[in-house]
Amino acid sequence: MASLDDVAPGTLLGVEVGEERICLANVDGEIYALRDNCSHQDFPLSAGELDDARLECAWHGARFDVRTGRALSLPAIRPVRSYEVKVEGGIIFVLV
């Protein structure tokens, strides 16, 4: 679980939800959640960089749309799983 204070706009945060690793992304105050694992190679996306709604994996530079999980550039060709997010009282909830 995380709060809005933990994920400033333009940043990423890796969290655990049950047994699942999740990458939270704050795009202009809107929170998105993806599986915290690059679809190209086993590496945490939360270690990457966020540019608007595009997340770049720190290892090989694959890019993903944090709103949908869609792969935007090579070497990734498969999307990453995205999750529904709900924010209540400043607390971020992810439906896994």
N, C-alpha and C positions, 0 to 999 in steps of 0.2 A: 504494500500500500504506500502511496505517496500523496503529498499535498501539492497544491499549486505553487506554494513557496519553494518547493524542491526543484521545480522545473521552470526556470525563468524563460521568457520569450527568446527564441532562437537557440535553445539548448536541447540536449538529449540527456536522458537518465535511464540507466539500466536498473530494473527492479525484478523481483520474483513474485509471481502470482501462482500460488500452489507450487507445482513443480516446473512451471513454465517460466523461462527468462523472457522478459518483455522490455522493449525499448520504447520509452515515452518520448515524444517530440512535441515541443511547444512552438506552434507557428502562429505568431501574432495573437497569442492568448488562447488559441484553440489547441486542445490536447489530442494527439493521435497516438495509437499504440500499434507496434509491429512486433513480430517474433524477433528477439534479439540475436539473430543469427543470419549472416549473409547467405544468400542462396547459391552463391558461387563457391565459397569456401567457408569452412567452419570458423567464423570469426565474429565477435560481438559488434553489431551495428552501433551500439551505444558508444563505442570508442571512436566513431566517425565524426564527420562535420555536417552541420545542418545549414543549408542555404535556401532560405524561403521554405518551400515544401519538399525540397530535394535533399536527401540524405546521401552522403558519399561515404562508402566503406573506407576505413583507414588503411586497409591492407592492400587491396588491388585497385581501388578507385571506382568500383561498381557504384552506380547511382540508382536510388529508388525514390518513388513518390510516397511520402509518408502518409498521404491521405488514403491511398489504395494498396500500397505494397508493390505496385507495378515496377518491374525493372525498367530503367530508363537508358542504361548504357552498359556496354560490355565491360568486363567479362561476364557479368550476370545476364542470364537470359530468362530465368524463372523468377516469378514474383516471390515476395516474402509474405507470410500470412499477416493480415491486419485484423485488429480486434475492435469491437465496439467499446467506446469510452463514455463514461458518465461522470460528471463532476457535481458533487453535492456538498455544500458547506465548506468549500475549499479542498475537499478530499477527492482524489482521483480514483475511480473504480473502473476496472477493466473486466469485461465479460469474456472469460476464457472458455 
